[in-house]
Amino acid sequence: MSAGKTGQFARINFFMAAEGRTMTAPRTFIKAARQTSEKRIGSEGLWSLLRRHMVLGLLIIATVVGLTYVVLENMPKRYTARSTLVMTLLETRVRATDVQLESFEMTRTFIETQMDVLRSSDFATEVAVTLELFDDPDFVGPPELGTFEAPEIRRERVVDKLLKSYDIFRDGESLAFGIVAVSENPEMAAAIANQVADTFIVISMLQRRQVIEQSIAFLRDRVQQLGENLSQSELELADFIRDNDLDDERLVDRLRADLERASAVVDILSAQQGDSEELAEARRQLEQAEETLHEHTRSELSLMRMERSMELQRARYQTSIEKLNEFESQLQFTGEGARQVSVARVPVEPSWPNVPVALVVSAVVGFSLAFVIALLMEGMNNRLWTEDQTVPVSGVPNLCYLPRIKRRGLLQRQHAPLWFLLANPYSAFSEALRGLLTLWFNSGESAKLIMVTSGLPDEGKSTLTVSLALTAAREGMRVLVLDLDAHRQGASKLMDLHKSPVPITEVLSGELRGEPVVVDGREIAGLEILPVRTRAHTSPQHLKQLLNRLNTKLRYRYDLVLVDAPPVLIIDDACRFGPLVDATVVVVRWGETTQEALSDTMERLEENGMNVLGTVINQVDLRKHRRHGYGGNPQYYHYAAKYYR
């Protein structure tokens, strides 16, 4: 069974408590209400929460957005410019015979090294010199008043600010990286971005030229040294040939002929066994011929070695000359190490602060802050607005939502409730009272004497008493309003009765008769009022006896007796009326009565044995109740005016 149907079933059984019947249905309703109150906030609950605190939320959002706008307007504007560099993939090398393109490896390390160069202080110094930032008084501003700034310190300040004003970005493994410059001056932002790119291109080209020039200088020294060594070797070779007669092509033949002749003479002399001295001379000449031939052979071998060495020197010399010619030709075709593919333009709008984005973000922050504050306020708010709040606190069902009577005129004067009921019989206020009276009919009319009270003053108990009495009288019932609030006499004043309360002893001693109620000169049939003073020099036991006698006397004369009692938490009189009444209705003022006040009221009544039928939520602002999404019957009350129009 749903909570709504359970509540409806429970309300039909409110008045069964007077006959001592079971309270199973009301307790079931209370349990369901507690379960409902402990549910988590859903989407409808969040929307209702926002609607209840809409004004506060809008005020917070407007405040946050307004403060953000003021701060943004006072912040210095910054402009961003971006240029893009791409590392050159190809290098042109001009050789002596042809021109070819050779690619060189662009490693990740090389690219990141170049990016580190762009972030270095030396590089930033070159950019600052080109842009003449060291002489620009507006770039870093003047030193503090009364202080002296050395040139070295100013240069460091300029370089530091320049390094902070631009950054280098690279996407993935791309050979392109962007240069983003930020400055309060749009022209300066574009100039920095472009100058960083130009300086890097110039420096990379100068570095390549420097490497080539160093290679050319080395090769020139190498060629000169090799040429001198080659010339020296040629001279030594010529002297060696001349000294050893290696340029005589027939010398070898003559040496061999001399060797053969000497050998023949030795053989002849040895055969003849001639003079030993002659033979010895012949052998000496043979040995000399052999030595001369061997020496000539050794000279030829040395000549070959010298020629091979000289050929190697000549090859080195020729190779160096070719390399020298290549680098000298390449110097004229030195390319740039990078090229600028995107030129930074002067920005026309500041990149920071981004007012639209900042305002949107501030609105989101303001909404979040408002939501948190609304949750905190909702958690700290202990006032009662709906029956889902009153039922867990009171332990009894809520009988009715009683709408607030609209005020009249420019001065917003309050209507008299009796006059309003007669003038507006189909208003939401009238229909709510008829619905409450219907519960009394459905109860079997077992509870005839009903006390209406509240925890604190000004919660509308007297208004409910007289209004419900008039509604019952117009239904043809005999109704008596028993005004027992001797201090204020709220019911008597609302019924325009100016009469002092009658002591209870006089009421019981004579004929019981109330005063007729007259509204706009017309007497209301079946409706009477009787102000009674119960405070007298009587003991509580005697008062109880008097109240029992009054109960018996009233029960057989009237169909319904509504007792207007003082507030429970202020005066103890209401707790002493137990012997008089059959049941009690507690009035709760919508959005004013706190949970603590209702809890203390119910505790006080239960301690004194009072039978509480339920609560009535009074003074309900239907427009706010519906807009805030509190739910319940009041959200349908606005159809009454349309239905009876």
Secondary structure as UniProt FT lines:
FT   HELIX           3..12
FT   HELIX           14..19
FT   HELIX           24..37
FT   HELIX           43..52
FT   HELIX           54..74
FT   STRAND          78..87
FT   STRAND          90..94
FT   STRAND          99..103
FT   HELIX           108..118
FT   HELIX           121..131
FT   HELIX           133..135
FT   HELIX           137..140
FT   TURN            145..146
FT   HELIX           151..165
FT   STRAND          166..170
FT   TURN            172..173
FT   STRAND          176..183
FT   HELIX           186..243
FT   TURN            244..247
FT   TURN            249..250
FT   HELIX           251..272
FT   HELIX           276..331
FT   TURN            332..333
FT   STRAND          338..342
FT   HELIX           355..380
FT   HELIX           387..394
FT   STRAND          398..403
FT   TURN            409..412
FT   HELIX           417..423
FT   TURN            425..426
FT   HELIX           428..442
FT   TURN            443..444
FT   STRAND          449..454
FT   HELIX           461..474
FT   TURN            475..476
FT   STRAND          479..483
FT   TURN            486..488
FT   HELIX           490..494
FT   TURN            495..496
FT   STRAND          502..503
FT   HELIX           504..509
FT   STRAND          515..519
FT   TURN            520..521
FT   STRAND          522..533
FT   HELIX           540..555
FT   TURN            556..557
FT   STRAND          560..564
FT   TURN            568..570
FT   HELIX           572..576
FT   TURN            578..580
FT   STRAND          583..589
FT   TURN            590..592
FT   HELIX           595..607
FT   TURN            608..609
FT   STRAND          612..620
FT   HELIX           622..627
FT   TURN            628..629
FT   HELIX           633..636
FT   HELIX           638..643
//
